[in-house]
């Protein structure tokens, strides 16, 4: 296993937005390399941190990195979609803050054997949790052309989804598609000329779409955020980092709905649903990384941070 390295995007902004109480209970739903967790736990005296990740490599690396804080941290190998049951099992009724750093980690991208990258040859995998059954190989080789076209268009926002899905199904009639480079070459073979010269790899959106499908990334965001906000004590903070428009849209919609409260039609003279606002936004607009941070870590350029406080 290669060394688990992960640059913690917008680290200072996230910690400031959490407004950490020394005796509070905090949850890092996406432990990753442990950078955010380390800054949280350093600020705790009598407090506690629950550190969750579905990647066992992340858990093991973070245990080493955060060893001196082990008396304040509970590590949980799970998906953040299980947040409610995790808190119940730990007999935690309320928390003071929760952090989500969505998407794939730098370690997962850079560790070629994980199959996330189109830049190096590896078996098609892309599982964040390597104990799960569905892999990129399964998606690429067993999904129908129509299903492939749908996920490429919806999850990758790929305008060339029809041609790519058709090329994949035609190629696998000859032999299974087994490696990342095979898949990337198929995408390149049907790419439009402008996509070959726009400064990004034409397979980027295809790999994103397949990764999202393999890990069910979008489907778990809304219910997990709702569970997290429900678990927050009044004054507690939720901070979410996203890295593409689909993630950010999901977070924005949840925050907007819970900030508004009432779901009655505008034509109703008075509220009859009885729903009240649950949160207030810490920043009206999402924060982006500074130009200096983008220079240090190019992968942070698409990051957006949204934060809210429980009412």
N, C-alpha and C positions, 0 to 999 in steps of 0.2 A: 504494500500500500504506500502511495506517495504521501508526502507530508501534507497535512490539512492546512492550507493557507486560504484566508478569506479576508478581503478588505472590507471593513465595516463602513458602509456608505452612510453619509450624513450622520456620523456618530454623535457629534456635539449637539446637533439639532434635535436628534431623537432623545438624548438624555435630558436636554433642557425641557422638551415638550412633556416628558413623563413627570417632571416636577417631583422627584423622588423624596419620599419621607424615610428617614433612617430606620423607623420601626415598621415600615409597610411590607405588604406581601405583593410581589411582582411576578409576572409571567412573561418569559421570552418564548413565544410560540414557535420561533424559528432560530434555534440556537446557532446553527452554522459553525463558524470558526470560533465563536465565543466572545467576539469583540464587544458587542453590545452588552452581553451578559456580564462581562468583566466590569464594565463601567457602571452597570446597575449595582452589582453586588459590592463594589468598592464603597458605595455610598450608604450601605446598610450597616446598622449596628445591631439592633435586635430584630431586624427584618429578615425576610426569607425570599428566595428566588426559586421559582419553578421553571426549569429549563427543558423545553420540549424540542425534539427533532425526530423525524422519521428515518434519518440516515444514521446508521450505527457508527459509521466512520466519524461523523460529526460528534456524536456523544462521547466516543472514546478519546478523541483529540481534545475536546473541551474539558473532560475530566482531568487530563494532564495539565492543561493550561491553567485551570481554575482550582487546582488541588489545594492551595492555601486557603481557599474560601469554602472548602467542602462542607463545613459545618453549617453553612447558610444556604446551600443549594441542594435542591432535589432534582435529579436528572430523570427524564421520562422519555423512553423510546416509543414514540407514537406520532400520529398525525394530529395537527392542531384542530382537525375536525372533531376530535374526541375531547376537546377542552372541557366540556361540561362534565363528562364522566370522570375525567382525570381529577378535577377539583373535588368531585363527590368522593372519589376513592381516597383522596388525601384529607378528606374531612375539612375542606376549606369552603366556607360559605361566601366570603366576600374578599375581593382583592383591591389593591390600590392602584395598580397600573398593569398594562399589558402591551407588548410590542410584537408586531408582525413585520418581518423582512421577507417579502414574497419573492417567488421565482427561484431560479437555479443559482447555486453558489459558485464562486470562482473556482473552488476546489473541484466541484463536479464538472465544470467546463474544462478545467486544465488537466484533470486526470483522465487521460484518453481511454482507459479501459472501461469507463463508465458509459461511453457511447453517446455523450451529449453534444460533442463537437463535430462539426463538418470539416474541420481542418486537419484531423488526424484519423488514421484508420483504426477501427475498433468494432467489435460485435455490436449490432444494433440492440441497445439496452434502454438507456434513459430512465431507469427506475430510480427515484430518489430513495425509496425504501426497497432494498434488494430482496426483501422477503415477500414482496407482492408478486402476484402471478403474471400480470399483464406487462409485456415489454414492448419496445418499439418494433422488434422483429415481428411480434404478433400483429400489431397494427398494420405494418407495411405489407405483410404477406397474407393476412386473412381478411382484412376489411374489404368490403365491396368497393368498386370504383365510386359509386355514389356516396358511400360513407367517407371515403378518403377525400373526395371533393368537398364534402360538407365541413370536415374538420380543418382542412387547409384554408377554406374561405372564412370560416367563423373564428377559428383560433389563431390562424396565421395572418388573417386579412390579406390573403394571397390572391391577387387578381388573375394569376395564371393557374388557378387551382384545377380547372378542367383539363388542361394539357398535362399537368404534372401527374394528376391522378390516373389519367389514361396511360401515360408512359410507365408508371409504376406497375399497373396491372398487366400491361403488355410484356414488360420485362420479366415479371415473375411467372409468366406462362412458360418461359424458357428455363428458368432456374430461380430458386428462392433468392431474395435480396438479403444478404447476410451482414454486410458491413456499412459503416457510416460513409465511407468513401464511395461505395457503390451507389448508395442513395443520393449522395451529393452530385455524382456524375450524371445520374438520370435527370435530376432537376436542371443541371446546367445544360443538358442536351436539348431541352425544350424551352430554355429561358429566352425571353425577348432580348434583342440586342442591347437595348438601353439598360436592362438589368445587369448586363455583364460589365458595364462601364460606369455604374453609378457609385462605386466605392464601397459597396457591400456585397457579400457573397449571395448569389441568387438562391442558395438553399437555406438562408437564415430563417425565413418565415416558415418554410416547410418543417424544419427541425423544431422551431418553437411550437408549431401546431401539434406535432406528434408528441412532443414532450408534455404539453398540457393535457392531451388526451390520455397518455400513459399514466400520469399522476393525478388525474382528476382535479387539476389545480383550480379551475374557475368554479366548479360546482360546490366546493367546500368553503369558499370565502364568505358568502352571505350568512349561512347558518353559524359559522364559527364567530364572526364578528358580533352577531346578535347575542350569542352565548356569552361572549367576553363582556359586552356592555351590560348585560343582565347581571353578571357577577361583580361588576365594579361597585364599590362603595360611592356614595355621593362625593364629588370632588375628585374621584379617581380618573385617571387619564388612559386613553387608548391611542396608540401611535402606529400608523401603518405606512410602510415603504412599499411602493410599487415600481415596476420597471417596464411595463408596457400598457397601452391604452385600455386593454380589456380588463386588466386587474384594477386600474385606477377607476374606470367607469363603475365597476362593481362596488368599490369602496365608496365612491362619491354618492351613488344611489342609496346605499344603506345609511350613510351619515345624513343625507338630505331627508330621508323618510323619518328617521328617528329624531332629527332636529325639529321637524315640523310637528309631529305627533298626530294631529287630527287628519283623518282620511276621508272626511265627508266631502261630497261634491261641492264645488264653489257656489253652486246655486242655492245650497242650504243656508237659510238665514242664521241658524245657530247650530253648533256642534251637537250631534246625536251619537257619535261613535264613542265618545268618552276617552279617546286616546289623547295623551298629553306628551309634550316633548320630553325625551329621555336624555338628550345630550345638548351641549352647545359646542360649536366649533372653536378650537383654540386659534386657528388661523382661517380666515374666510376663504383664502385661496391656498392651494397646495404649495409647499416650499420645494425649491429645486436646489441641487448642489451648487456650490459656488464655482466660478470659473477656475479657481485654484485647485479645487478638488477634482474637477474634470480633467485637468492637466495631469494630476497625479494618478488618477484611475479613470481611464477612458470609459470603462463599463458603467460608470455612475451617471453618464450623461443623460440617460432617459429616466432617472429616478424622480419620483414625486413623493413627498411626505405629507400625509394628512393626520391631524390630531384632533381629538374631541374630549370633552370633559363630561362626566356623568352628573346629571342634575339631581 
